[in-house]
């Protein structure tokens, strides 16, 4: 029997909005930026949103929380757990670019059950529960019906420095599709696929925080996600192709060609 997760969805949306308020209040203002590594920054806003989301979710549920700054999945003991990225597209956010968002997912170690993505700048709330469809501000979402790779717009990972092969993959895609975009936010790109604006997105070296919510939203909008070998996504997958499903197989052939 499929669960509805009505309360979980309601609370996840409400927590996303609260985080979004913090992000908008501080957007294009002086931010405290912490350098995690030479090409990875985090801001005081990320940390404030993370703290707030943990507090609000723990008030309502006993599920553990997996965050980029906190737990590894090996430490998770509850059957159900949240996967949160308080600000996806942090580097866009720091630069004053509007494509950033909040990501909250509910999962078990075997499956992804619920996804909420909130894009504060656009006030767009995307959500999906497994087997119940995908929605943006309560309007049903549907991926594009384009089945011609030569007419496709594909978005791409911006972290070329993490994977030397990603430039080769990018060149193959540039040569085979209509055009590409690198927009700097995983959750933003998931929303573009789910709403039929772009046809696919490629991640060469990703983490579960980037895709946990978007996976359910794209699947429920009629899309498809696999790793580069065509296998189902799990918590440890690093290479991902998300698409409208129609250009999926051809894109996998191009990536592996």
KAMO-V446919 format. One record per pair of residues at least 12 apart in sequence whose ideal C-beta (glycine too) atoms are under 7 Angstrom apart, sorted by the first residue. I is the first residue (numbers start at 1). J is the second residue. D is the distance in whole Angstrom. If there is no record, write none. Layout:
# KAMO-V446919
{{I & J & D} {I & J & D}}
This chain:
# KAMO-V446919
{{2 & 130 & 7} {2 & 131 & 5} {4 & 129 & 7} {5 & 106 & 7} {5 & 113 & 6} {5 & 114 & 5} {5 & 129 & 5} {8 & 106 & 5} {8 & 114 & 6} {9 & 114 & 6} {9 & 127 & 6} {9 & 129 & 6} {11 & 57 & 7} {11 & 60 & 5} {12 & 104 & 5} {12 & 114 & 7} {12 & 116 & 4} {13 & 116 & 6} {13 & 125 & 6} {13 & 127 & 6} {15 & 53 & 5} {15 & 56 & 5} {15 & 57 & 6} {15 & 104 & 7} {16 & 102 & 5} {16 & 104 & 6} {16 & 116 & 5} {16 & 118 & 4} {16 & 125 & 7} {17 & 118 & 6} {18 & 52 & 6} {18 & 56 & 7} {19 & 49 & 4} {19 & 52 & 6} {19 & 53 & 6} {19 & 86 & 6} {19 & 102 & 5} {20 & 102 & 6} {20 & 118 & 5} {20 & 120 & 3} {22 & 45 & 6} {22 & 48 & 6} {22 & 49 & 6} {22 & 52 & 7} {23 & 45 & 6} {23 & 49 & 7} {23 & 87 & 6} {23 & 93 & 7} {23 & 120 & 5} {24 & 120 & 5} {26 & 45 & 5} {28 & 96 & 5} {31 & 43 & 5} {31 & 44 & 6} {31 & 45 & 6} {31 & 94 & 6} {32 & 44 & 4} {33 & 94 & 6} {39 & 161 & 6} {41 & 90 & 6} {41 & 91 & 6} {41 & 94 & 6} {42 & 90 & 6} {43 & 90 & 6} {43 & 93 & 7} {43 & 94 & 6} {45 & 87 & 6} {46 & 86 & 5} {46 & 87 & 5} {46 & 90 & 6} {49 & 86 & 4} {49 & 87 & 6} {50 & 67 & 6} {50 & 69 & 6} {50 & 86 & 4} {53 & 84 & 5} {53 & 86 & 6} {57 & 82 & 6} {62 & 78 & 7} {63 & 78 & 5} {63 & 80 & 5} {63 & 81 & 5} {63 & 82 & 6} {64 & 76 & 5} {64 & 77 & 7} {64 & 78 & 5} {64 & 81 & 5} {65 & 81 & 7} {65 & 82 & 5} {65 & 84 & 6} {66 & 81 & 6} {66 & 82 & 7} {66 & 83 & 5} {67 & 84 & 5} {68 & 85 & 6} {68 & 209 & 5} {73 & 109 & 7} {73 & 235 & 5} {79 & 108 & 6} {80 & 106 & 6} {80 & 108 & 6} {81 & 107 & 6} {82 & 104 & 6} {82 & 105 & 7} {82 & 106 & 6} {83 & 105 & 4} {83 & 107 & 6} {83 & 208 & 6} {83 & 209 & 6} {83 & 212 & 4} {84 & 103 & 7} {84 & 104 & 5} {85 & 103 & 4} {85 & 209 & 4} {85 & 210 & 7} {86 & 102 & 6} {87 & 100 & 6} {88 & 100 & 6} {88 & 101 & 5} {88 & 103 & 5} {88 & 185 & 5} {88 & 186 & 6} {88 & 187 & 4} {88 & 210 & 7} {89 & 101 & 6} {89 & 184 & 6} {89 & 185 & 3} {89 & 188 & 6} {91 & 184 & 6} {92 & 184 & 5} {92 & 185 & 6} {98 & 121 & 4} {99 & 183 & 5} {99 & 184 & 7} {99 & 185 & 5} {99 & 188 & 4} {100 & 185 & 6} {101 & 117 & 5} {101 & 118 & 6} {101 & 119 & 4} {101 & 185 & 6} {101 & 187 & 4} {101 & 188 & 6} {102 & 117 & 7} {102 & 118 & 4} {103 & 117 & 5} {103 & 187 & 5} {103 & 209 & 7} {103 & 212 & 7} {103 & 213 & 4} {104 & 116 & 5} {104 & 213 & 6} {105 & 212 & 3} {105 & 213 & 4} {105 & 216 & 7} {107 & 212 & 6} {109 & 235 & 7} {112 & 212 & 6} {112 & 215 & 5} {112 & 216 & 5} {113 & 129 & 7} {113 & 130 & 5} {114 & 129 & 5} {114 & 216 & 6} {115 & 127 & 7} {115 & 128 & 5} {115 & 212 & 7} {115 & 213 & 3} {115 & 214 & 6} {115 & 215 & 7} {115 & 216 & 4} {115 & 217 & 5} {116 & 213 & 6} {117 & 187 & 5} {117 & 190 & 6} {117 & 191 & 6} {117 & 213 & 5} {117 & 214 & 6} {117 & 217 & 6} {119 & 188 & 7} {119 & 191 & 7} {124 & 136 & 6} {124 & 137 & 6} {124 & 191 & 7} {125 & 137 & 6} {126 & 191 & 5} {126 & 194 & 6} {126 & 217 & 5} {128 & 216 & 5} {128 & 217 & 4} {128 & 220 & 4} {130 & 216 & 6} {132 & 220 & 7} {133 & 220 & 5} {134 & 194 & 5} {134 & 217 & 5} {134 & 220 & 4} {134 & 221 & 4} {136 & 195 & 6} {141 & 194 & 5} {141 & 195 & 5} {141 & 221 & 4} {142 & 196 & 6} {142 & 221 & 6} {142 & 222 & 6} {143 & 193 & 6} {143 & 194 & 6} {143 & 196 & 6} {143 & 221 & 5} {143 & 222 & 5} {143 & 223 & 4} {143 & 244 & 4} {143 & 245 & 7} {144 & 196 & 4} {144 & 199 & 5} {144 & 244 & 5} {145 & 246 & 7} {146 & 199 & 5} {146 & 244 & 6} {146 & 246 & 6} {146 & 247 & 7} {147 & 246 & 4} {147 & 247 & 6} {149 & 176 & 6} {149 & 177 & 6} {149 & 247 & 5} {149 & 250 & 5} {149 & 251 & 7} {150 & 177 & 7} {150 & 178 & 6} {151 & 178 & 5} {152 & 177 & 5} {152 & 178 & 6} {152 & 199 & 4} {152 & 200 & 7} {152 & 247 & 5} {153 & 178 & 6} {153 & 179 & 5} {153 & 181 & 7} {153 & 198 & 5} {153 & 199 & 6} {154 & 173 & 6} {154 & 177 & 5} {154 & 180 & 5} {154 & 198 & 7} {154 & 199 & 6} {154 & 200 & 5} {154 & 202 & 7} {155 & 180 & 7} {155 & 181 & 5} {155 & 182 & 7} {155 & 183 & 6} {155 & 189 & 5} {155 & 192 & 7} {155 & 198 & 5} {155 & 201 & 4} {156 & 170 & 6} {156 & 173 & 7} {156 & 180 & 6} {156 & 182 & 5} {156 & 202 & 5} {157 & 202 & 6} {157 & 203 & 5} {157 & 204 & 5} {158 & 182 & 5} {158 & 184 & 5} {159 & 205 & 6} {162 & 205 & 4} {163 & 204 & 4} {163 & 205 & 4} {166 & 204 & 4} {169 & 202 & 7} {169 & 204 & 6} {169 & 255 & 6} {172 & 254 & 5} {172 & 255 & 7} {172 & 257 & 6} {173 & 202 & 7} {173 & 254 & 6} {176 & 254 & 5} {186 & 203 & 7} {186 & 206 & 7} {186 & 210 & 4} {186 & 211 & 6} {186 & 214 & 7} {187 & 213 & 7} {187 & 214 & 6} {189 & 201 & 4} {190 & 214 & 3} {190 & 217 & 6} {190 & 218 & 6} {190 & 242 & 7} {193 & 218 & 5} {193 & 223 & 6} {193 & 242 & 6} {193 & 243 & 7} {193 & 244 & 7} {194 & 217 & 5} {194 & 218 & 5} {194 & 221 & 4} {194 & 223 & 7} {199 & 243 & 6} {199 & 244 & 5} {199 & 247 & 5} {200 & 241 & 7} {200 & 242 & 6} {200 & 243 & 4} {200 & 244 & 7} {200 & 247 & 6} {200 & 251 & 6} {201 & 242 & 5} {202 & 241 & 6} {203 & 239 & 7} {203 & 240 & 4} {204 & 239 & 6} {205 & 238 & 5} {206 & 238 & 6} {206 & 240 & 6} {208 & 235 & 5} {211 & 233 & 7} {211 & 240 & 6} {215 & 233 & 6} {218 & 242 & 5} {222 & 245 & 6} {223 & 242 & 6} {223 & 243 & 6} {223 & 244 & 5} {223 & 245 & 6} {224 & 243 & 6} {224 & 245 & 4} {224 & 248 & 5} {225 & 240 & 6} {225 & 242 & 5} {226 & 241 & 6} {227 & 239 & 5} {227 & 240 & 6} {228 & 241 & 6} {228 & 252 & 7} {228 & 255 & 5} {228 & 256 & 6} {230 & 252 & 6} {241 & 255 & 7}}
